[in-house]
Amino acid sequence: MEAFIEYMKLHELSLLQDAQKLQTLMDGFPHDLDSDEYRDLEMEDTINTGELRATRHLLSVAWDMIN
């Protein structure tokens, strides 16, 4: 269980890094915000946010099970 928790913590860190990268791309987007490219970035950001929330939830449950 502890090894799985460590994996989830690393996965959470990776998702946070991805979120920062996506935010930087979206903030500096030089094209039309109604373009398909920007909408793709928004979708990736939405998916990343969902993955981050799910990972944090699973981490919380795992910690509760251990304690």
Order of alpha helices (4+ residues) and beta strands (2+ residues): alpha-alpha
